[in-house]
Each structure stands twice: as structure tokens, then as C-alpha cells.
Amino acid sequence: MPSNQNVQGGKAFGLLKEQQRQKLEEINQEYLEDQKYRDEEDLAEKLEGFKNKYAEFDLNDQGEIDLMGLKRTMEKLGVPKTHLELKKMIVEVTGGSSNTINYRDFVKMMLGKRSAVLKLVLIFEDKANGSPCKPSGPPPKRDIASLP
């Protein structure tokens, strides 16, 4: 954000979010132009979904997913993990090069052939959101004779 703009609060936050979206969009464009991913089906739609999912994970708006952001997201998805498990997930995605997950590592994981734990959780969550598993509403009334 240029220093000559004197914005605060919501306007500053909006500018920050817009800058982050632009950075993610630039990275998506690199993947769209990369010959390595030309054979990927619906690549543009997948990258747009990854961008939205990554923005959802980046809770502190720093442009990277840190340990606590990953922990809160896993809890929100209903798959709570210990700090040790979360650290292993981050190492699995980054290859041990960082303590946070950047967007490039996130996209490589999602497009890659390896089955990272985080990738499996996200795929499971997407499928679970697509079709409701449990019925909605109150459970049906039962009488004593029907109980085991």
C-alpha cells in the first residue's frame, strides 16, 4: 500500500485483501501458462477454487497459512489436530522448507499426485459439502417397542 494514501480501518483492510487477491491471481496465471499443467482438466476453475480456499485458510491475512490458522481451519472442518500433527502437515506440504504454507506450495499440493493429509481433508470436505450425509430436521419419533 503506498504511504501517501492515508487510509485506516475497513478501507485499509479492503486494500490489503485486494492486493492479496492480485498476488494470488498472478500466481494462478503462472500455473495457467505452465506447460507442466496443460493436461489438467478445468485448471482455471480449480485454481479459482484453490484461491478461495486459501483465502479462507489465511486467517491472519499475512499471505501465508501459519500453524494457528491451520489449527482453526481444521477445527472448523470438524477434524481437530494436535500441534504435532499440524506441524507434520505443514512439513508434508512445504517439504520442510518453511513453518508456513504459501500459496505456491498449496497449489502444488492440490495439483500434485501425492496424497498429503491436508489435501485429503480438503477433498473430503468438498465432497461432504456437495451432498448432505445426514438428514435435516428432528429425528423421527420412536416408541418403546421399536427400541432394541
DSSP file with accessible surface (Angstrom, degrees, kcal/mol):
  #  RESIDUE AA STRUCTURE BP1 BP2  ACC     N-H-->O    O-->H-N    N-H-->O    O-->H-N    TCO  KAPPA ALPHA  PHI   PSI    X-CA   Y-CA   Z-CA
    1    1 A M              0   0  102      0, 0.0    11,-0.0     0, 0.0    15,-0.0   0.000 360.0 360.0 360.0 127.6    0.0    0.0    0.0
    2    2 A P    >   -     0   0   71      0, 0.0     3,-1.1     0, 0.0     0, 0.0  -0.313 360.0-133.6 -62.6 144.1    1.5    3.4   -1.0
    3    3 A S  T 3  S+     0   0  127      1,-0.2     0, 0.0     3,-0.1     0, 0.0   0.681  99.1  69.8 -74.6 -16.8    2.4    5.5    2.0
    4    4 A N  T 3  S+     0   0  139      2,-0.1     2,-0.6     0, 0.0    -1,-0.2   0.657  82.1  85.3 -77.8 -11.5    0.8    8.7    0.5
    5    5 A Q    <   -     0   0   88     -3,-1.1     2,-1.0     1,-0.0     0, 0.0  -0.785  67.3-157.9 -89.0 125.6   -2.6    7.1    1.0
    6    6 A N        +     0   0  144     -2,-0.6     2,-0.3     2,-0.0    -3,-0.1  -0.692  34.9 147.6-104.7  78.1   -3.9    7.8    4.5
    7    7 A V        +     0   0   43     -2,-1.0     2,-0.3     4,-0.1    -2,-0.0  -0.871  19.7 179.7-114.4 148.7   -6.5    5.1    4.9
    8    8 A Q    >>  -     0   0  154     -2,-0.3     3,-1.2     4,-0.0     4,-0.6  -0.900  44.7  -0.7-137.7 168.3   -7.4    3.3    8.0
    9    9 A G  H 3> S+     0   0   59     -2,-0.3     4,-2.3     1,-0.2     5,-0.2  -0.236 125.1   5.3  59.9-128.7   -9.8    0.6    9.3
   10   10 A G  H 3> S+     0   0   63      1,-0.2     4,-2.7     2,-0.2    -1,-0.2   0.846 131.3  53.4 -62.8 -36.6  -12.0   -1.0    6.7
   11   11 A K  H <> S+     0   0  159     -3,-1.2     4,-2.3     2,-0.2    -1,-0.2   0.925 110.6  47.0 -66.3 -42.3  -10.6    0.8    3.7
   12   12 A A  H  X S+     0   0   21     -4,-0.6     4,-2.4     2,-0.2    -2,-0.2   0.917 113.2  49.5 -64.1 -41.2   -7.0   -0.3    4.6
   13   13 A F  H  X S+     0   0  102     -4,-2.3     4,-2.8     1,-0.2    -2,-0.2   0.919 110.1  50.9 -64.1 -42.5   -8.3   -3.9    5.1
   14   14 A G  H  X S+     0   0   38     -4,-2.7     4,-2.3     1,-0.2    -2,-0.2   0.903 110.9  48.2 -62.0 -41.2  -10.1   -3.8    1.8
   15   15 A L  H  X S+     0   0   58     -4,-2.3     4,-2.5     2,-0.2    -1,-0.2   0.912 111.6  50.3 -64.7 -41.6   -6.9   -2.6    0.0
   16   16 A L  H  X S+     0   0   62     -4,-2.4     4,-2.4     2,-0.2    -2,-0.2   0.936 111.4  47.7 -61.6 -46.4   -4.9   -5.3    1.7
   17   17 A K  H  X S+     0   0   50     -4,-2.8     4,-2.5     1,-0.2    -1,-0.2   0.898 111.5  51.0 -62.7 -39.6   -7.4   -8.0    0.7
   18   18 A E  H  X S+     0   0  104     -4,-2.3     4,-2.2     2,-0.2    -1,-0.2   0.907 109.8  49.7 -65.4 -41.6   -7.4   -6.7   -2.9
   19   19 A Q  H  X S+     0   0   70     -4,-2.5     4,-2.2     2,-0.2    -2,-0.2   0.916 111.7  48.8 -62.9 -41.5   -3.5   -6.7   -3.0
   20   20 A Q  H  X S+     0   0   25     -4,-2.4     4,-2.4     1,-0.2    -2,-0.2   0.917 109.9  51.0 -65.4 -42.1   -3.5  -10.3   -1.7
   21   21 A R  H  X S+     0   0   84     -4,-2.5     4,-2.5     1,-0.2    -1,-0.2   0.897 109.3  51.9 -60.4 -40.9   -6.1  -11.4   -4.3
   22   22 A Q  H  X S+     0   0   95     -4,-2.2     4,-2.3     2,-0.2    -1,-0.2   0.912 109.3  49.3 -61.5 -44.0   -4.0   -9.8   -7.1
   23   23 A K  H  X S+     0   0  127     -4,-2.2     4,-2.1     2,-0.2    -2,-0.2   0.925 112.6  47.0 -61.5 -44.5   -0.9  -11.7   -5.9
   24   24 A L  H  X S+     0   0   18     -4,-2.4     4,-2.5     1,-0.2    -1,-0.2   0.897 111.1  52.2 -64.7 -37.5   -2.9  -15.0   -5.9
   25   25 A E  H  X S+     0   0   62     -4,-2.5     4,-2.2     2,-0.2    -1,-0.2   0.888 107.6  52.1 -66.0 -38.1   -4.3  -14.2   -9.3
   26   26 A E  H  X S+     0   0  117     -4,-2.3     4,-1.8     2,-0.2    -1,-0.2   0.913 110.5  47.9 -63.6 -42.0   -0.8  -13.6  -10.7
   27   27 A I  H  X S+     0   0   22     -4,-2.1     4,-1.9     1,-0.2    -2,-0.2   0.915 109.7  52.9 -65.4 -41.3    0.4  -17.0   -9.3
   28   28 A N  H  X S+     0   0    2     -4,-2.5     4,-2.2     1,-0.2    -2,-0.2   0.905 106.4  53.8 -58.4 -40.2   -2.7  -18.6  -10.8
   29   29 A Q  H  X S+     0   0   84     -4,-2.2     4,-1.8     1,-0.2    -1,-0.2   0.899 104.8  54.4 -63.3 -38.1   -1.8  -17.0  -14.2
   30   30 A E  H  X S+     0   0   89     -4,-1.8     4,-1.0     1,-0.2    -1,-0.2   0.913 109.4  47.5 -60.7 -42.0    1.7  -18.6  -13.9
   31   31 A Y  H  < S+     0   0   15     -4,-1.9     3,-0.3     1,-0.2     6,-0.3   0.874 109.0  53.9 -68.1 -35.5    0.1  -22.0  -13.5
   32   32 A L  H  < S+     0   0   46     -4,-2.2    -1,-0.2     1,-0.2    -2,-0.2   0.845 113.2  43.1 -65.9 -32.6   -2.2  -21.5  -16.4
   33   33 A E  H  < S+     0   0  117     -4,-1.8     2,-0.3    -5,-0.2    -1,-0.2   0.608  90.2 106.9 -87.8 -12.4    0.8  -20.7  -18.6
   34   34 A D    ><  -     0   0   67     -4,-1.0     3,-1.0    -3,-0.3     4,-0.1  -0.514  63.3-148.1 -73.1 127.4    2.9  -23.5  -17.3
   35   35 A Q  G >  S+     0   0  138     -2,-0.3     3,-1.3     1,-0.2     4,-0.3   0.794  93.4  69.1 -63.5 -28.6    3.3  -26.4  -19.8
   36   36 A K  G 3  S+     0   0  157      1,-0.3     3,-0.3     2,-0.1    -1,-0.2   0.816 105.7  38.8 -62.2 -29.6    3.5  -28.9  -17.0
   37   37 A Y  G X  S+     0   0   24     -3,-1.0     3,-1.1    -6,-0.3    -1,-0.3   0.231  82.0 105.9-107.8  14.0   -0.2  -28.3  -16.1
   38   38 A R  T <  S+     0   0  134     -3,-1.3    -1,-0.2     1,-0.2     5,-0.1   0.832  78.7  54.4 -62.4 -33.4   -1.6  -28.0  -19.6
   39   39 A D  T 3  S+     0   0  155     -4,-0.3    -1,-0.2    -3,-0.3     2,-0.2   0.598  81.0 113.6 -79.8  -9.0   -3.2  -31.5  -19.4
   40   40 A E  S X  S-     0   0   46     -3,-1.1     3,-0.8     1,-0.1     2,-0.2  -0.425  70.7-122.4 -67.8 129.3   -5.1  -30.7  -16.1
   41   41 A E  T 3  S-     0   0  150      1,-0.2     5,-0.1    -2,-0.2    -1,-0.1  -0.517  86.5  -3.2 -73.7 139.8   -8.8  -30.7  -16.7
   42   42 A D  T 3> S+     0   0  107     -2,-0.2     4,-2.4     1,-0.1    -1,-0.2   0.870  78.8 165.8  49.2  46.1  -10.7  -27.5  -15.7
   43   43 A L  H <>  +     0   0   18     -3,-0.8     4,-2.9     1,-0.2     5,-0.2   0.905  69.2  52.9 -61.4 -42.0   -7.5  -25.9  -14.5
   44   44 A A  H  > S+     0   0   52      1,-0.2     4,-2.0     2,-0.2    -1,-0.2   0.925 111.9  45.4 -62.4 -42.4   -8.9  -22.3  -14.4
   45   45 A E  H  > S+     0   0  122      2,-0.2     4,-2.2     1,-0.2    -1,-0.2   0.901 113.4  50.2 -67.0 -41.1  -11.9  -23.4  -12.3
   46   46 A K  H  X S+     0   0   74     -4,-2.4     4,-2.7     2,-0.2    -2,-0.2   0.932 110.5  49.3 -62.0 -45.5   -9.6  -25.5  -10.0
   47   47 A L  H  X S+     0   0    1     -4,-2.9     4,-2.5     2,-0.2    -2,-0.2   0.889 109.6  51.8 -63.5 -37.0   -7.2  -22.6   -9.5
   48   48 A E  H  X S+     0   0   78     -4,-2.0     4,-2.1    -5,-0.2    -1,-0.2   0.920 111.5  47.4 -64.7 -41.3  -10.1  -20.2   -8.7
   49   49 A G  H  X S+     0   0   38     -4,-2.2     4,-2.6     2,-0.2    -2,-0.2   0.902 111.5  50.6 -64.8 -40.3  -11.4  -22.7   -6.1
   50   50 A F  H  X S+     0   0   25     -4,-2.7     4,-2.9     2,-0.2    -2,-0.2   0.900 108.7  52.7 -63.9 -40.0   -7.9  -23.1   -4.6
   51   51 A K  H  X S+     0   0   17     -4,-2.5     4,-2.4     2,-0.2    -2,-0.2   0.936 111.8  45.1 -61.7 -44.3   -7.6  -19.3   -4.4
   52   52 A N  H  X S+     0   0   72     -4,-2.1     4,-1.8     2,-0.2    -2,-0.2   0.909 114.4  48.2 -66.8 -41.4  -10.8  -19.0   -2.5
   53   53 A K  H  X S+     0   0   28     -4,-2.6     4,-1.8     2,-0.2    -2,-0.2   0.913 111.7  50.2 -65.6 -41.0  -10.0  -21.9   -0.2
   54   54 A Y  H  X S+     0   0    1     -4,-2.9     4,-2.2     1,-0.2    -2,-0.2   0.923 108.6  51.5 -65.0 -41.5   -6.5  -20.4    0.5
   55   55 A A  H  < S+     0   0   18     -4,-2.4    -1,-0.2     1,-0.2    -2,-0.2   0.869 108.8  52.5 -63.4 -33.1   -8.0  -17.0    1.3
   56   56 A E  H  < S+     0   0   69     -4,-1.8    -1,-0.2     1,-0.2    -2,-0.2   0.874 111.3  46.4 -68.2 -36.0  -10.3  -18.9    3.8
   57   57 A F  H  < S+     0   0    0     -4,-1.8     2,-2.2     1,-0.2    -2,-0.2   0.819  92.8  81.8 -74.1 -33.4   -7.3  -20.6    5.4
   58   58 A D    ><  +     0   0    7     -4,-2.2     3,-1.0     1,-0.2    -1,-0.2  -0.475  55.6 163.9 -77.8  79.3   -5.3  -17.4    5.7
   59   59 A L  T 3  S+     0   0   71     -2,-2.2    -1,-0.2     1,-0.2     6,-0.1   0.781  70.5  47.3 -73.0 -28.6   -7.0  -16.1    8.8
   60   60 A N  T 3  S-     0   0   55      4,-0.3    -1,-0.2    -3,-0.2    -2,-0.1   0.362 103.6-127.0 -96.4   6.6   -4.4  -13.5    9.8
   61   61 A D  S <  S+     0   0   30     -3,-1.0    -2,-0.1    -6,-0.2     4,-0.1   0.819  70.2 127.9  55.4  38.5   -4.2  -12.0    6.3
   62   62 A Q  S    S-     0   0  140      2,-0.4    -1,-0.1   -42,-0.0     3,-0.1   0.437  81.4-109.2 -98.2  -4.1   -0.4  -12.4    6.1
   63   63 A G  S    S+     0   0   30      1,-0.2    40,-0.5    -5,-0.1     2,-0.3   0.513  93.2  78.7  88.2   4.1   -0.5  -14.2    2.7
   64   64 A E  S    S-     0   0   80     38,-0.1     2,-0.7    39,-0.1    -2,-0.4  -0.986  79.6-120.8-141.5 152.0    0.6  -17.5    4.4
   65   65 A I  B     -A  101   0A   0     36,-2.7    36,-2.5    -2,-0.3     2,-0.1  -0.842  36.5-168.6 -93.9 115.6   -1.1  -20.2    6.4
   66   66 A D     >  -     0   0   41     -2,-0.7     4,-2.4    34,-0.2     5,-0.2  -0.366  38.0 -90.5 -96.4-179.4    0.6  -20.5    9.8
   67   67 A L  H  > S+     0   0   38     32,-0.3     4,-2.5     1,-0.2     5,-0.1   0.915 125.0  45.4 -59.3 -46.3    0.2  -23.1   12.4
   68   68 A M  H  > S+     0   0   84      2,-0.2     4,-2.6     1,-0.2    -1,-0.2   0.878 111.7  52.1 -70.5 -35.1   -2.7  -21.4   14.3
   69   69 A G  H  > S+     0   0    0      2,-0.2     4,-2.0     1,-0.2    -1,-0.2   0.914 112.2  46.4 -64.0 -41.0   -4.6  -20.6   11.0
   70   70 A L  H  X S+     0   0    0     -4,-2.4     4,-2.6     2,-0.2    -2,-0.2   0.912 111.7  52.0 -66.9 -40.2   -4.3  -24.3   10.0
   71   71 A K  H  X S+     0   0   41     -4,-2.5     4,-2.3    -5,-0.2    -2,-0.2   0.941 111.2  46.0 -62.3 -47.8   -5.4  -25.4   13.5
   72   72 A R  H  X S+     0   0  114     -4,-2.6     4,-2.3     1,-0.2    -1,-0.2   0.887 113.2  50.4 -64.1 -36.9   -8.5  -23.2   13.5
   73   73 A T  H  X S+     0   0    4     -4,-2.0     4,-2.1    -5,-0.2    -1,-0.2   0.921 109.5  49.5 -68.3 -43.4   -9.4  -24.3   10.0
   74   74 A M  H  <>S+     0   0    0     -4,-2.6     5,-3.1     1,-0.2     4,-0.4   0.904 112.1  49.0 -62.1 -39.7   -9.1  -28.0   10.8
   75   75 A E  H ><5S+     0   0   92     -4,-2.3     3,-1.1     3,-0.2    -1,-0.2   0.907 109.7  52.0 -64.9 -40.0  -11.3  -27.4   13.9
   76   76 A K  H 3<5S+     0   0  141     -4,-2.3    -2,-0.2     1,-0.3    -1,-0.2   0.871 108.1  51.6 -64.5 -34.5  -13.8  -25.6   11.7
   77   77 A L  T 3<5S-     0   0   36     -4,-2.1    -1,-0.3    -5,-0.1    -2,-0.2   0.535 120.6-111.0 -78.9  -6.2  -13.8  -28.5    9.3
   78   78 A G  T < 5S+     0   0   59     -3,-1.1    -3,-0.2    -4,-0.4    -2,-0.1   0.719  91.1 107.2  84.4  20.0  -14.5  -30.9   12.2
   79   79 A V      < -     0   0   38     -5,-3.1    -4,-0.1    -6,-0.2    -3,-0.1  -0.593  52.9-168.8-127.8  70.0  -11.1  -32.5   12.0
   80   80 A P        -     0   0   90      0, 0.0     2,-0.3     0, 0.0    -8,-0.1  -0.318   6.3-168.7 -65.1 141.9   -9.2  -31.2   15.1
   81   81 A K        -     0   0   47    -10,-0.2     2,-0.1     3,-0.0    -6,-0.1  -0.934  21.3-113.5-128.2 154.3   -5.5  -32.0   15.1
   82   82 A T     >  -     0   0   78     -2,-0.3     4,-2.4     1,-0.1     5,-0.2  -0.374  36.7-105.6 -78.1 166.0   -2.7  -31.7   17.7
   83   83 A H  H  > S+     0   0   86      1,-0.2     4,-2.6     2,-0.2     5,-0.2   0.883 122.1  53.8 -60.6 -37.6    0.1  -29.2   17.2
   84   84 A L  H  > S+     0   0  116      2,-0.2     4,-2.2     1,-0.2    -1,-0.2   0.927 109.1  47.5 -63.6 -43.1    2.5  -32.1   16.3
   85   85 A E  H  > S+     0   0   82      1,-0.2     4,-2.2     2,-0.2    -2,-0.2   0.900 112.0  50.7 -64.5 -39.0    0.1  -33.3   13.6
   86   86 A L  H  X S+     0   0    0     -4,-2.4     4,-2.4     2,-0.2    -2,-0.2   0.909 108.7  51.1 -65.8 -41.1   -0.3  -29.8   12.2
   87   87 A K  H  X S+     0   0  120     -4,-2.6     4,-2.6     1,-0.2    -1,-0.2   0.913 109.9  50.5 -62.4 -39.8    3.5  -29.4   12.1
   88   88 A K  H  X S+     0   0  141     -4,-2.2     4,-2.5     1,-0.2    -1,-0.2   0.894 109.0  51.9 -63.7 -39.5    3.8  -32.7   10.2
   89   89 A M  H  X S+     0   0    5     -4,-2.2     4,-1.9     2,-0.2    -2,-0.2   0.917 110.6  47.6 -63.0 -42.5    1.1  -31.5    7.8
   90   90 A I  H  X S+     0   0    6     -4,-2.4     4,-3.0     2,-0.2     6,-0.3   0.931 112.7  48.4 -65.3 -43.0    3.0  -28.2    7.1
   91   91 A V  H  X>S+     0   0   77     -4,-2.6     4,-2.1     1,-0.2     5,-0.6   0.906 109.6  54.1 -63.0 -38.4    6.3  -30.1    6.6
   92   92 A E  H  <5S+     0   0   59     -4,-2.5    -1,-0.2    -5,-0.2    -2,-0.2   0.894 114.9  39.6 -63.2 -37.8    4.5  -32.5    4.3
   93   93 A V  H  <5S+     0   0   18     -4,-1.9    -2,-0.2     1,-0.2    -1,-0.2   0.923 125.0  35.0 -78.5 -44.1    3.2  -29.6    2.1
   94   94 A T  H ><5S-     0   0   11     -4,-3.0     3,-0.8    -5,-0.2    -2,-0.2   0.579 101.9-122.1 -89.5 -11.1    6.3  -27.4    2.2
   95   95 A G  T 3<5 -     0   0   67     -4,-2.1    -3,-0.2    -5,-0.3    -4,-0.2   0.728  68.1 -64.5  75.5  19.1    8.9  -30.2    2.2
   96   96 A G  T 3 <S+     0   0   48     -5,-0.6    -1,-0.2    -6,-0.3    -5,-0.1   0.524 111.3 115.9  82.8   6.2   10.3  -28.8    5.4
   97   97 A S  S <  S+     0   0   94     -3,-0.8     2,-0.3    -6,-0.2    -2,-0.1   0.640  77.7  16.7 -83.4 -14.2   11.4  -25.5    3.9
   98   98 A S        -     0   0   39     -8,-0.1    -2,-0.2    -7,-0.1    -4,-0.2  -0.980  58.9-131.6-153.6 161.9    9.1  -23.3    5.9
   99   99 A N  S    S+     0   0  142     -2,-0.3     2,-0.3    -3,-0.0   -32,-0.3   0.371  95.6  53.2 -95.1  -0.5    6.9  -23.1    9.0
  100  100 A T  S    S-     0   0   25    -34,-0.1     2,-0.6   -10,-0.1   -34,-0.2  -0.933  83.4-120.5-131.0 158.1    4.1  -21.6    7.0
  101  101 A I  B     -A   65   0A   0    -36,-2.5   -36,-2.7    -2,-0.3     2,-0.1  -0.881  27.6-160.4-101.4 117.5    2.3  -22.7    3.8
  102  102 A N     >  -     0   0   53     -2,-0.6     4,-2.1   -38,-0.2     5,-0.1  -0.454  33.1-102.6 -90.2 171.6    2.5  -20.2    0.9
  103  103 A Y  H  > S+     0   0    5    -40,-0.5     4,-2.7     1,-0.2     5,-0.2   0.880 118.5  55.1 -65.4 -37.4    0.1  -20.2   -2.0
  104  104 A R  H  > S+     0   0   97      1,-0.2     4,-2.6     2,-0.2    -1,-0.2   0.931 110.3  46.1 -61.5 -44.9    2.6  -21.9   -4.4
  105  105 A D  H  > S+     0   0   24      1,-0.2     4,-2.3     2,-0.2    -1,-0.2   0.894 111.6  53.3 -62.8 -39.1    3.1  -24.8   -2.1
  106  106 A F  H  X S+     0   0    0     -4,-2.1     4,-2.3     2,-0.2    -2,-0.2   0.936 111.6  44.0 -61.9 -46.8   -0.7  -25.1   -1.6
  107  107 A V  H  X S+     0   0    0     -4,-2.7     4,-2.7     2,-0.2     5,-0.3   0.915 111.9  53.0 -67.5 -41.3   -1.4  -25.2   -5.3
  108  108 A K  H  X S+     0   0  111     -4,-2.6     4,-1.6    -5,-0.2    -1,-0.2   0.909 110.8  48.5 -59.1 -40.5    1.5  -27.7   -5.9
  109  109 A M  H  < S+     0   0   18     -4,-2.3     7,-0.2     1,-0.2    -2,-0.2   0.942 113.5  45.6 -64.3 -46.1    0.0  -29.9   -3.2
  110  110 A M  H  < S+     0   0   22     -4,-2.3    -2,-0.2     1,-0.2    -1,-0.2   0.850 120.6  38.4 -69.9 -33.6   -3.5  -29.7   -4.6
  111  111 A L  H  < S+     0   0    8     -4,-2.7    -1,-0.2    -5,-0.2    -2,-0.2   0.650 100.8  97.1 -89.2 -15.7   -2.5  -30.4   -8.2
  112  112 A G  S  < S-     0   0   26     -4,-1.6    -3,-0.1    -5,-0.3    -4,-0.0  -0.131  77.5-125.4 -73.4 169.0    0.2  -32.9   -7.3
  113  113 A K  S    S+     0   0  181      2,-0.1    -1,-0.1     0, 0.0     2,-0.1   0.693  80.3  97.3 -87.5 -21.3   -0.1  -36.7   -7.4
  114  114 A R  S    S-     0   0  167      1,-0.1     2,-1.1    -5,-0.0    -2,-0.1  -0.411  75.7-127.3 -70.2 148.3    1.0  -37.2   -3.8
  115  115 A S        -     0   0   81     -2,-0.1     2,-0.2     4,-0.1    -1,-0.1  -0.756  30.0-174.4 -99.0  89.8   -1.7  -37.6   -1.2
  116  116 A A     >  -     0   0    4     -2,-1.1     4,-2.3    -7,-0.2     5,-0.2  -0.549  33.7-120.2 -78.5 150.5   -0.9  -35.1    1.6
  117  117 A V  H  > S+     0   0   57      1,-0.2     4,-2.5     2,-0.2     5,-0.2   0.922 114.4  51.6 -58.1 -45.0   -3.1  -35.3    4.7
  118  118 A L  H  > S+     0   0    0      1,-0.2     4,-2.5     2,-0.2    -1,-0.2   0.913 108.8  51.2 -60.4 -41.1   -4.3  -31.7    4.1
  119  119 A K  H  > S+     0   0   26      1,-0.2     4,-2.6     2,-0.2     5,-0.2   0.928 109.9  49.2 -62.2 -43.9   -5.2  -32.4    0.5
  120  120 A L  H  X S+     0   0   91     -4,-2.3     4,-2.6     1,-0.2    -1,-0.2   0.907 110.5  50.4 -63.9 -40.6   -7.3  -35.5    1.6
  121  121 A V  H  X S+     0   0   16     -4,-2.5     4,-2.6     1,-0.2    -1,-0.2   0.929 112.4  47.1 -63.1 -43.2   -9.1  -33.4    4.3
  122  122 A L  H  X S+     0   0    1     -4,-2.5     4,-2.4     2,-0.2    -2,-0.2   0.904 112.5  48.3 -66.9 -40.8   -9.9  -30.7    1.8
  123  123 A I  H  X S+     0   0   61     -4,-2.6     4,-2.3     2,-0.2     5,-0.2   0.935 112.8  49.0 -64.5 -43.5  -11.2  -33.2   -0.8
  124  124 A F  H  X S+     0   0  145     -4,-2.6     4,-2.5    -5,-0.2    -2,-0.2   0.922 110.9  50.5 -60.9 -42.4  -13.3  -34.9    1.8
  125  125 A E  H  X S+     0   0   25     -4,-2.6     4,-2.2     1,-0.2    -2,-0.2   0.916 109.5  50.4 -64.2 -41.1  -14.7  -31.6    2.9
  126  126 A D  H  X S+     0   0   83     -4,-2.4     4,-1.3     1,-0.2    -1,-0.2   0.916 113.0  45.8 -63.6 -42.2  -15.6  -30.6   -0.6
  127  127 A K  H  X S+     0   0  149     -4,-2.3     4,-1.3     1,-0.2    -1,-0.2   0.886 111.5  52.3 -68.7 -36.9  -17.4  -33.9   -1.2
  128  128 A A  H  < S+     0   0   35     -4,-2.5    -2,-0.2     1,-0.2    -1,-0.2   0.876 109.6  49.3 -66.9 -35.7  -19.2  -33.7    2.1
  129  129 A N  H  < S+     0   0  116     -4,-2.2    -1,-0.2     1,-0.2    -2,-0.2   0.779 105.1  60.3 -72.9 -25.0  -20.4  -30.2    1.3
  130  130 A G  H  < S+     0   0   66     -4,-1.3    -1,-0.2     1,-0.2    -2,-0.2   0.856 116.0  24.1 -72.3 -35.8  -21.7  -31.4   -2.1
  131  131 A S  S  < S-     0   0   69     -4,-1.3    -1,-0.2    -3,-0.1     2,-0.2  -0.977  83.3-123.4-134.8 123.6  -24.1  -34.0   -0.7
  132  132 A P        -     0   0  120      0, 0.0    -3,-0.1     0, 0.0     4,-0.1  -0.454  20.7-168.1 -67.1 130.2  -25.7  -33.9    2.7
  133  133 A C        +     0   0  116     -2,-0.2    -4,-0.0    -5,-0.2    -5,-0.0   0.839  68.6  48.7 -87.9 -38.1  -24.9  -37.1    4.6
  134  134 A K  S    S-     0   0  175      1,-0.1    -1,-0.1     0, 0.0     2,-0.0  -0.818  91.8-105.3-108.5 147.8  -27.3  -36.7    7.5
  135  135 A P        -     0   0  123      0, 0.0     2,-0.2     0, 0.0    -2,-0.1  -0.325  33.8-123.5 -68.0 149.9  -30.9  -35.9    7.3
  136  136 A S        +     0   0  121     -4,-0.1     0, 0.0     2,-0.0     0, 0.0  -0.584  68.8  34.1 -91.3 156.1  -32.1  -32.4    8.2
  137  137 A G  S    S-     0   0   62     -2,-0.2     0, 0.0     2,-0.0     0, 0.0  -0.266 101.2 -34.0  95.1 178.6  -34.7  -31.7   10.9
  138  138 A P  S    S-     0   0  120      0, 0.0     3,-0.1     0, 0.0    -2,-0.0  -0.329  71.4 -96.5 -72.8 155.6  -35.5  -33.5   14.1
  139  139 A P        -     0   0  113      0, 0.0     3,-0.1     0, 0.0    -2,-0.0  -0.319  50.0 -91.9 -68.4 154.8  -35.2  -37.3   14.3
  140  140 A P        -     0   0  110      0, 0.0     2,-0.1     0, 0.0    -3,-0.0  -0.317  45.9 -99.3 -67.1 151.9  -38.3  -39.3   13.8
  141  141 A K        -     0   0  206     -3,-0.1     2,-0.4     1,-0.0     0, 0.0  -0.455  41.7-167.1 -69.9 139.6  -40.5  -40.2   16.8
  142  142 A R        -     0   0  160     -2,-0.1     2,-0.2    -3,-0.1    -1,-0.0  -0.970  10.2-141.5-128.5 147.9  -40.0  -43.7   18.1
  143  143 A D    >>  -     0   0  104     -2,-0.4     3,-1.0     1,-0.1     4,-0.5  -0.575  32.6-102.9-102.5 171.0  -42.0  -45.7   20.6
  144  144 A I  G >4 S+     0   0  151      1,-0.3     3,-1.2    -2,-0.2    -1,-0.1   0.859 117.0  62.1 -63.4 -32.7  -40.7  -48.1   23.2
  145  145 A A  G 34 S+     0   0   90      1,-0.3    -1,-0.3     0, 0.0    -3,-0.0   0.809 100.0  54.7 -65.8 -27.5  -41.5  -51.2   21.2
  146  146 A S  G <4 S+     0   0   55     -3,-1.0    -1,-0.3     2,-0.0    -2,-0.2   0.601  86.1 101.3 -84.1  -9.5  -39.1  -50.1   18.4
  147  147 A L    <<        0   0   95     -3,-1.2    -3,-0.0    -4,-0.5    -4,-0.0  -0.450 360.0 360.0 -74.5 148.3  -36.1  -49.8   20.7
  148  148 A P              0   0  166      0, 0.0    -1,-0.1     0, 0.0    -2,-0.0  -0.205 360.0 360.0 -70.3 360.0  -33.6  -52.6   20.8
